[in-house]
Amino acid sequence: MKSGLAVGHTAVISTEVTPGMYAQFEGDVVHPVYSTVSMVYHMEWASRKIILPYLEDHEEGMGAKVNVEHMAPAKSGSFLEIKANVIKYERNVILTEVTVIDKESGRIVGKGEVKQVVLPKEKIKERIEGN
């Protein structure tokens, strides 16, 4: 990894809740609100944005662990801010604390942690191929 990444670095993404983000299984909507699956996706994306500027051409990040607490519903049309903050960085392991906030109400919709590991692309390919 390129130098410069440190504890305290942040990245933010924003999104509007849409019906495609509803809690659903096999196309059947369970609740017409922001799903935990969508929350995990956005938490991983915000965390990934932190590492992107520091990846060497031969490296890639992989998700290793996600802990999520879904604390409140967010209806369709809600605007959410997802903020990731590096809380631990050792060698090739980056741990971020992530918070999802409803921008209109200020309510915390969810919080959690995302662990990423940066590896050489060749090593990732070997793992995928089972070698």
C-alpha positions in Angstrom: 0.0 0.0 0.0 1.0 3.6 -0.6 1.9 5.6 2.5 -0.5 8.0 4.1 -3.4 6.0 5.3 -3.9 6.5 9.0 -6.4 6.1 11.9 -8.9 8.9 11.6 -9.2 9.0 7.8 -12.9 9.1 6.7 -15.0 8.7 3.7 -18.7 9.5 3.2 -21.3 8.4 0.7 -24.9 9.5 0.5 -27.9 7.7 -0.9 -31.6 8.0 -1.1 -33.6 5.0 -0.1 -35.4 3.4 -3.1 -37.8 0.4 -3.4 -34.8 -1.6 -4.7 -33.3 -1.3 -1.2 -36.3 -2.6 0.7 -36.1 -5.6 3.0 -37.0 -8.5 0.7 -36.4 -12.1 -0.1 -36.7 -13.6 -3.5 -38.5 -10.5 -4.7 -41.1 -10.5 -1.9 -41.0 -7.3 0.1 -41.1 -8.0 3.9 -40.9 -4.3 5.0 -41.0 -1.3 2.7 -37.9 0.2 4.4 -34.1 0.2 4.0 -32.8 -3.3 4.3 -29.9 -4.5 6.4 -28.5 -6.0 3.2 -28.4 -2.6 1.6 -26.9 -1.1 4.8 -24.0 -3.7 4.7 -23.4 -2.8 1.0 -23.2 0.9 1.7 -21.0 0.4 4.8 -18.6 -1.7 2.7 -18.6 0.9 -0.1 -17.9 3.8 2.3 -15.0 1.8 3.8 -13.6 0.8 0.5 -13.5 4.4 -0.6 -11.0 5.0 2.2 -8.5 2.5 0.8 -8.8 3.1 -2.9 -6.3 6.0 -3.1 -3.7 3.9 -1.2 -3.8 0.7 -3.3 -0.8 -0.2 -5.5 -1.6 -1.4 -9.0 -0.8 -5.0 -7.9 -3.1 -4.9 -4.8 -6.8 -5.2 -4.1 -8.9 -5.0 -0.9 -11.2 -7.8 0.3 -13.9 -7.6 2.9 -13.0 -9.8 5.8 -15.7 -9.1 8.4 -18.8 -6.9 8.9 -20.6 -6.2 12.2 -23.8 -4.4 11.9 -26.5 -3.1 14.2 -29.6 -2.0 12.4 -31.1 0.5 14.8 -34.0 2.3 13.1 -36.1 2.1 9.9 -35.6 4.4 6.9 -38.5 4.9 4.5 -38.4 5.3 0.8 -37.2 8.8 -0.1 -35.0 9.1 3.1 -31.6 10.6 2.4 -28.9 8.7 4.2 -25.3 9.6 5.0 -22.9 6.7 5.5 -19.6 7.7 7.1 -16.7 5.3 7.6 -13.8 6.2 9.9 -10.5 4.2 10.2 -10.2 3.1 13.8 -7.4 0.6 13.4 -4.7 0.1 10.7 -2.0 -2.5 10.9 0.1 -3.6 7.9 -2.6 -4.7 5.4 -5.6 -4.8 7.8 -8.0 -1.8 7.9 -10.8 -1.6 10.4 -13.5 1.1 10.0 -16.3 2.2 12.2 -19.3 3.1 10.1 -22.4 5.1 11.0 -25.6 5.5 8.9 -27.6 8.6 9.6 -30.9 9.8 8.3 -29.9 13.3 7.1 -33.3 14.8 7.6 -34.1 13.6 11.1 -30.5 13.2 12.3 -31.5 9.7 13.6 -28.9 6.9 13.6 -30.2 4.2 11.3 -27.3 1.9 11.9 -23.8 1.5 13.0 -21.1 -1.1 12.7 -17.5 -2.1 11.7 -16.0 -3.2 8.5 -12.7 -5.1 8.3 -10.8 -5.1 5.0 -7.6 -6.9 4.1 -5.3 -5.6 1.3 -3.6 -8.4 -0.6 -1.7 -8.8 -3.9 -4.1 -9.5 -6.7 -2.2 -12.7 -7.5 -2.8 -14.1 -4.0 -6.5 -13.2 -4.3 -6.7 -15.0 -7.6 -5.0 -18.1 -6.1 -7.6 -18.1 -3.2 -10.5 -17.8 -5.6 -9.1 -20.6 -7.8 -8.5 -22.8 -4.7 -4.7 -23.2 -5.2 
